[in-house]
């Protein structure tokens, strides 16, 4: 079993700014190796999402989950370990109407919720224009939280913009060059599961 530990300053997932509670997403992303995780899957969510606006400072996302619930979300950019996240529930019919105004393509995936230790990992199996891509993510309580990695976790891609949903909407996985896709497969096959690497080294 691998273990990774962040070495940044500890920052909570929410802070009070001018008397208001503001939430932050603290999340790490990884490639997935094999299908062993399917044996311990607890539940799953069918997701369709699109982006109404993406710029250097923020993205605006509309998401429909399991065909019957929807949210509008604003996230700070660029993609990194800790990001501002503001999310609001909206009617599903309004979400469908907003998707027509999207920039780029609709991102489709099934999110599998997989428990491991005291955390639940989300394994996103993409379909549509991103068919073939599988990414696992885990939300943390703070940036310095220690993680015991499951054996089916591969290389960390936290902060690598091309693997974030906002980028996949603009540059879908199916449009990547064949050579780049083969490199991705090779990385997932050859990564050693015995290393313990700090996030600062992975960012280099």
N, C-alpha and C positions, 0 to 999 in steps of 0.2 A: 504494500500500500504506500502510495506517495503522500507526502505532506508538503504544503507550501505555506509560507507565512509572509505577510506584507510587512514592510518596514517604514511605512509613512506614518505621519502623526495621526493619532486616533481622532476621528471625527464622527459624531453621531449621525444617524440617518435622518434626524429632524433637528431643526434649530428654530429659535424664536427670533424673528426679525421685525422690529418696530411693533412688538406686541402680537405678532401673528406667527402661527406655526407653519414652517416651510419644510417640505420633505425633500430628501435627497436619495437618489438611487445609488447604492454602492454594490457593484456587480462585477463579477469576473466571468470570462468566457473562454471556452476550450473546444478543441476538436473532440470528436467521439470516436472510440475504437471498438468495432464489433457491435454485437447485439445483446451482450450479457445483461445490460441494463433493463431490457424488456421483461426479464423474469421477475423483477421487483417493482415494476411500475405500479403506482397506486391509483392514478387517474389520468385523464387526458383532456385537453381543451382544443377544439377546432378554432383556428384564428384566421381571419382575413383583416388586413390592415393596409392603409394607404397614407400618403403624406401630402398634406395641403400646402406645406411650405418648408423648405430646408435652406438654411443659410449658415454662415460661419459661426453664428452665436446660438442658434436654436433651431429645433424642428417641431412641427405641429403634426400630430398623428391622429388619425381616426381608426378605431379598431372595433370589430364585431367578433364576439366570442360565442361559440356554440349556437350561432344563428339567432340568439335572442337577447343578448346584452351588448351594450356598446359604451365606449369611452372616448373622450377627446383629451389628448395628452400633449403637454408642452415639455420638451426636454432641452437642457442646455447642451451646447456643443463646444469644442469637439468631443468625440467619443473618448472617454477615459474611465478610470476606475470609479470615480465619484462624480455624479451629475445631478443638477437640480431637476426635479420631476414634479410636475403639477398635473393632476389627473382629475377629470370631471365626468360623471356618468351623463349620457345623453340618450334620447330615444333611438331605438334601432332604425326606424324609418328615416330619421334625420341623419344618422350615420351613413345610410345607403345613399342619401342625396348628396352628402358631402364627398363621398368617394368619387362621384362623377367629376368633381373639381380637382382631383388629385394631380400631383406632379409625378410622372413616372408610372410604373406599373403597380398593381396590387400584389402585396406579399401574402402568400398563402402557406400555412404550415399547421401541423398538429403538434401541440406542446404536451409532452409526456412528463408527468410529475413523478419523480423518482426519489424516494427517501434514501439517505445514506448518513448514518450517524445522527447528529442532532439537526441536520440541514435537509432541505428538500431541493433537489436539482431539477431544473427544467431542461429537458432535451427537446430541442426544436427540430423536427423532421420536415424540411421544406418540400413543397410541391410546386406545380405551375412552372413559372419561369426560373425558379431556383431549385428545381428537382435535382436531387443528388447531394445537396448540402445538408449536413447535420451538425448542429452546434449545441453544446451544453452550456448553461449559465447558472450561476448561483448567486443569490442576494445575501449580502453580509450585513451584520449589525453595525460594524465599524470597519475602517480601512485596515486596521492592524489585526483583524481576526484571523486566527490560525485555521487552516483547512486541512482535513484528511481527505485526500483525493481518492475517489473510487478507482478500481483497477481498469475501468473502461474509459477513463479520461485520458486524453492525449495532450498535444501541445497547447499552451495558452495563447489566445489571440486577443486578450483584453487590450483595447486601445488601437487595434488594427482596423481602421475604418471600413475596409471593404467587406468585413464580416458582420457589420451592423445593419439592421433592417433598413434604415434610411438610405444607406448606400446601395443595398440590394434592390431597392425600389427604382433607383436611377441606373444602376449597372447590374442587371440580374446575372446570376451564376451561369445561366445557359449561354450568355454572351461572352463569357471569359474565353480566352484563347485555349485551345486544346492542350498546349504545353503547360499553361498555368494550372489547368485542372489536374493534369497528371502529377505535377509537383505537389499539389495538395494531397493526392492519394498517397504519394511516396512518403510525405511527411507523417501522415497518420499511421503508415505501416511500420516505419523504421524508428519512431520515437521510443526511447528507453523508458520503462516504467519505474526505474529505480532511482532516478535523480531527484534531488531536493533543491529547488531553484528559487531564489527570492525574486519578487516581481520586478525589482529594479534591474536585474540582469536580463529578464525577458523583454524589457522595453528597449534594450539597446539594439 
